[in-house]
């Protein structure tokens, strides 16, 4: 068992304090301090430690190759009240602000897929030299606003879970997706198809893998998993039954943009 650093420092500092008292304290006072030190050490050494549960999920295609940009999230089947908001940025735009950012660059949404937690906002950042008019009319998380070149605008708070399909009223070939989940345990796979999590506790979880180009029911695959309470990394592999569909081409097929009124 390896002690956390804060506990080691606490014991070390108290031992240094006792050493400094050796010359000036009476034998009775030193005996009391030694007893206190032993009690403190016993409490630290024999109190059960709580570990963050390490979970690694690998998503592979039918050819066993890692798939990047897949949304992965875990929903607890245990009662975990007061789960915190996960504010860790998943994507950092060119003008980083520390928030989850969806850039409009080269008349495309970057990234094409984003995931966020219910109760959060996203930042839309126009990195093009023209105006965009971002909107979503799908589901209950509807919004519509213009963003001039070089400007940034926050989305409304996402109060409902589910898929949010986005477009641009000016450039109708632009498309992107946000998935809103009701859990702080979410992420996207890296270029090796890996997503990692630190859970507050082990137990029963629903593991969900999602992508708008995944041709399965609700664009997802899910399974129930049991995460043990230990200090080891727990690993799961999800193999997609089919390949992802091709992402729509994000470029204009016409020779001009319609900008009247903008």
Order of alpha helices (4+ residues) and beta strands (2+ residues): alpha-alpha-beta-beta-beta-beta-beta-beta-beta-beta-beta-beta-beta-beta-beta-beta-beta-beta
